[in-house]
């Protein structure tokens, strides 16, 4: 069934892919930060009234993990209060919300894939703000899909993949942490998985990442190799050497088993997805080509 879907943050890395992938079968409307203010309830109500959607996908929010440590109020206004505002705007209108959250709601001490049943325990301001937003959604009482994902990269916006390629080409020398483990996730694949969940008409929490685990160091090595950049020295370092303001979880692998049980589908391995991103979105010839699916 074709739906009218509002995507908040539609010009961002994930939002732009969501708009394209769901636009194949649904009527899409996009709004971004210059068109509404997530931190204001009246602005959220206005955008809902004007667009009259059947479903809202919230890809908007505050994403500067280190910046959040010094901008706590601003971070919580977008990631926590913003979700509450959206819920209030959709309340009584039978509008379903799909909200994007993060692996950073976990502390990284489990040493096994986190499932939807695991209790969150954030260790930085960004994670705390995202968990507060989750709690506002869970208390709401309306229909929702809460999607937790991790280590995103895509065609639009600054991300780890494009940063590594730029540094490798310009500097020829990289230092990358090897004590943080997670799952790199291509926004094109994530958008497709979100589409499946919406069309299955499910509710609740779902973890969605590309398959497989690696460290940021492993990820960087694979990026450089697939991009065919030679003569690059990549040295592993520890997180403590970066002196970042926000602490990161050491292990944040997410289990997507629930998604597979509901849809019968799995996301691609992260290496395959990365190769596709390089060849299709960045137009970099790599070792093998994979059609989008």
C-alpha positions in Angstrom: 0.0 0.0 0.0 1.3 3.4 -1.0 1.8 5.8 1.9 2.5 9.5 2.3 5.8 9.6 4.2 7.5 12.6 5.8 11.3 12.4 6.1 12.8 14.8 8.6 16.5 15.5 7.9 16.0 14.5 4.2 19.2 16.2 3.0 21.4 14.3 5.4 23.4 11.2 4.8 20.7 8.7 5.8 17.7 10.9 5.1 18.7 11.4 1.4 18.9 7.6 0.8 15.6 7.0 2.7 13.9 9.5 0.4 15.2 7.8 -2.7 14.6 4.2 -1.7 11.2 4.6 -0.3 10.3 7.0 -3.1 10.2 4.0 -5.4 6.9 2.9 -3.9 5.6 5.7 -1.7 4.8 9.4 -1.8 7.6 11.2 -0.1 7.9 14.6 1.5 11.2 15.9 2.9 11.8 18.6 5.5 15.2 19.8 6.8 16.6 22.1 9.5 16.0 25.3 7.4 12.3 24.4 7.1 11.3 23.4 10.7 12.8 23.3 14.2 12.7 19.9 15.9 13.4 21.6 19.3 10.1 23.5 19.2 6.8 21.8 19.7 4.9 24.4 17.6 7.2 24.0 14.7 6.8 20.2 14.8 3.0 20.5 14.9 3.1 22.9 12.0 5.2 20.6 9.8 2.9 17.7 10.5 -0.2 19.8 9.8 1.2 21.1 6.5 2.4 17.7 5.2 -0.3 15.5 6.6 1.8 12.3 6.5 0.7 8.7 7.4 4.2 8.0 8.7 7.2 10.1 9.8 10.8 9.0 9.6 13.0 11.1 11.9 16.6 11.2 10.6 17.2 14.6 12.2 19.1 15.3 15.3 22.4 16.5 16.9 25.2 14.2 15.8 28.5 15.8 17.0 29.6 13.3 19.6 32.5 15.3 20.9 30.7 18.6 20.6 27.9 17.3 22.7 30.1 17.2 25.8 30.3 21.1 25.7 26.8 21.6 24.2 24.6 19.5 26.5 21.5 21.6 26.4 21.6 21.9 22.6 22.2 18.2 22.2 19.3 17.2 24.5 17.0 19.8 22.9 17.3 18.0 19.5 17.8 14.4 20.5 15.5 14.1 23.5 13.1 17.0 23.6 12.8 16.9 19.8 11.5 13.4 19.9 8.9 14.4 22.6 7.9 17.3 20.4 7.4 15.0 17.4 5.4 12.5 19.4 3.1 15.3 20.7 2.6 16.5 17.1 1.7 13.1 15.9 -0.5 12.2 18.9 -4.2 11.6 18.1 -3.5 11.6 14.4 -2.7 7.9 14.1 0.7 8.8 12.6 3.5 6.1 13.0 7.0 7.3 13.8 10.2 5.7 12.7 13.1 7.1 14.8 16.8 6.5 14.2 19.0 5.9 17.3 22.5 4.6 17.9 24.8 1.9 19.2 26.1 4.6 21.6 23.2 3.9 24.0 25.3 1.0 25.2 28.5 1.1 27.3 30.4 -1.4 25.2 31.2 -3.9 28.0 29.1 -6.8 26.8 31.7 -8.3 24.4 28.9 -9.9 22.4 26.4 -8.6 20.0 23.8 -6.3 21.6 20.2 -7.4 21.2 17.1 -5.3 21.5 16.5 -6.8 24.9 19.8 -5.5 26.4 19.5 -2.6 28.8 21.1 0.7 27.5 23.8 2.3 29.6 25.3 5.3 27.7 28.8 6.6 28.6 28.8 10.0 26.9 26.4 12.9 26.5 25.4 12.1 23.0 24.5 8.5 24.0 22.6 9.9 27.0 20.6 12.3 24.8 19.7 9.6 22.3 18.6 7.2 25.1 16.4 10.0 26.5 14.9 10.4 23.1 14.2 6.6 23.0 12.5 6.8 26.4 10.3 9.6 25.2 9.3 7.5 22.2 8.6 4.4 24.3 6.5 6.4 26.8 4.4 8.0 24.0 1.9 5.2 23.5 1.6 5.6 19.7 2.9 3.2 17.0 6.7 3.4 16.4 9.7 1.7 15.0 12.9 2.5 16.9 16.0 1.7 14.7 19.4 1.5 16.3 22.3 1.6 13.9 26.1 2.3 13.9 29.1 3.6 12.1 27.2 5.2 9.2 28.7 6.3 5.9 27.0 7.3 2.7 27.0 9.5 -0.4 26.0 12.7 1.4 27.9 14.4 4.2 31.2 13.9 5.9 32.0 10.3 7.0 34.8 8.0 8.0 35.2 6.5 4.5 35.6 9.8 2.7 37.8 11.2 5.4 40.2 8.2 5.3 40.4 8.3 1.5 41.2 12.1 1.6 43.9 11.7 4.2 45.4 8.6 2.5 45.7 10.5 -0.8 46.9 13.8 0.7 49.1 12.6 3.6 50.0 9.0 2.9 50.1 8.3 6.6 47.2 7.3 8.9 46.8 6.6 12.6 43.6 4.8 13.4 42.3 3.3 16.7 42.1 -0.5 16.9 40.4 -0.8 20.3 36.8 0.1 19.2 34.8 -2.7 17.5 31.6 -2.3 15.6 29.8 -2.7 12.2 30.3 -0.2 9.4 26.9 0.5 7.9 26.1 1.8 4.4 23.1 4.2 4.5 21.8 2.9 1.2 21.5 -0.6 2.8 20.0 0.8 6.0 17.4 2.7 4.0 16.4 -0.4 2.2 16.1 -2.3 5.6 13.9 0.5 7.0 11.7 0.2 3.9 11.2 -3.5 4.6 10.2 -2.9 8.2 7.8 -0.2 7.3 6.1 -2.4 4.6 5.9 -5.3 7.1 3.9 -2.9 9.4 5.9 -4.0 12.5 6.4 -2.1 15.7 9.1 -1.9 18.4 12.9 -1.8 18.5 15.2 -3.1 15.7 19.0 -3.2 15.4 20.2 -2.7 11.9 23.8 -2.7 10.6 25.7 -4.4 7.8 26.9 -7.8 8.8 30.3 -8.5 10.4 32.6 -6.7 12.9 35.8 -4.8 12.6 37.9 -2.2 14.4 38.2 1.3 12.9 41.8 0.3 12.0 40.6 -2.7 10.1 37.9 -0.6 8.4 40.5 2.0 7.3 42.8 -0.7 5.9 40.0 -2.1 3.9 39.0 1.3 2.6 42.5 2.1 1.4 42.9 -1.4 -0.2 39.5 -1.3 -2.1 40.2 2.3 -3.2 43.5 1.2 -4.6 45.5 3.8 -2.8 49.1 2.6 -2.7 52.1 3.5 -0.5 49.9 4.4 2.6 51.2 3.7 6.1 48.4 2.9 8.5 49.4 2.6 12.2 47.1 1.3 14.9 46.7 3.4 18.1 44.6 3.3 21.2 41.6 5.5 21.9 43.3 7.2 24.8 45.9 8.6 22.4 43.3 10.7 20.6 42.3 12.7 23.6 38.7 13.0 22.5 36.2 14.7 24.8 33.6 11.9 24.5 34.3 8.4 25.6 33.4 5.7 23.0 32.1 2.2 23.7 34.9 -0.3 23.1 32.5 -2.9 21.6 29.2 -1.9 20.0 28.2 -4.7 17.7 24.5 -5.0 17.2 22.6 -8.2 16.4 20.1 -7.8 13.5 18.6 -11.3 14.1 15.2 -9.8 15.0 15.1 -8.0 11.6 15.9 -11.2 9.8 13.2 -13.1 11.7 10.6 -10.5 10.8 11.6 -9.9 7.2 13.4 -13.1 6.1 16.2 -10.8 4.9 19.8 -10.1 5.9 21.9 -7.0 5.3 25.1 -7.5 3.3 28.5 -8.0 4.9 30.2 -4.6 5.5 33.0 -5.4 3.1 30.6 -6.0 0.2 28.6 -2.9 1.0 31.8 -0.8 1.2 32.9 -1.9 -2.2 29.5 -1.0 -3.6 29.7 2.5 -2.0 33.2 3.1 -3.5 32.3 2.0 -7.0 28.8 3.4 -7.3 28.7 6.5 -5.1 32.4 7.6 -5.2 33.0 6.2 -8.7 36.2 4.4 -7.5 37.0 1.2 -9.3 37.5 -1.6 -6.9 38.1 -5.3 -6.7 34.6 -6.5 -7.5 31.2 -4.9 -8.3 28.0 -5.7 -6.6 24.5 -4.7 -7.8 22.4 -2.8 -5.4 19.7 -5.0 -4.0 
